[in-house]
Amino acid sequence: MCIMTIKKVHKDYFQKSRVFLYPALDIRKGSKILPTQTYIAWEEMIKPEDKKLICLYKLQDTEDFRVFEKAKLLGNKRFHDFVKTVDNQGLYIFSFENDGTDFNKFLKGKYSKLSTQLKNSIEKYYGADTKSYELVMSYLFPEDYYHVYAELLNVDVKILKEVGELCAPIDIKKETLKMSVENLEIPNLLL
């Protein structure tokens, strides 16, 4: 792990929902079809405590997208709802209600305390041969990386051990979607 990677990652906020929750959907990282963004709340529609992951996708009129949508989005065991937006994007909403403990740990920024099952999904998603693998593993298993971060940040290892987590908690404002929809009756289904 190099200093440049850590400085770049920590300089700007990154969607924690995309790093820690999206891999639970069992969609391969190498997929050609990726969400534009992910969220855990939707202003006035879905609250964080509803335990939902909202994935925003650009809707495409292609066979590849239709196959992906049917198998990985609408056919996903976590799929909860779909809403089409005014700008030809789709909000695919997934439920984490059955994984409430993990979702609550995620909300509190306790990434190292996530279940082994979710950690395995995250590790599988990133794979050892990707650029971000070591960084994400440092968030899930901080005890293995305290010495690396202490050296890079020029702080005592004891301080990092006291803090425990090496990744900042979520920024709820940045994890909240602000968007209107085509049919105002559809969001009522979400409540």
Salt bridges, closest charged atoms under 4 A:
ASP26 OD1 - LYS124 NZ 3.87
ASP61 OD1 - ARG66 NH1 2.71
GLU63 OE1 - ARG66 NH2 3.51
ASP64 OD2 - LYS32 NZ 2.73
GLU97 OE2 - LYS52 NZ 2.55
ASP99 OD2 - ARG78 NH1 2.48
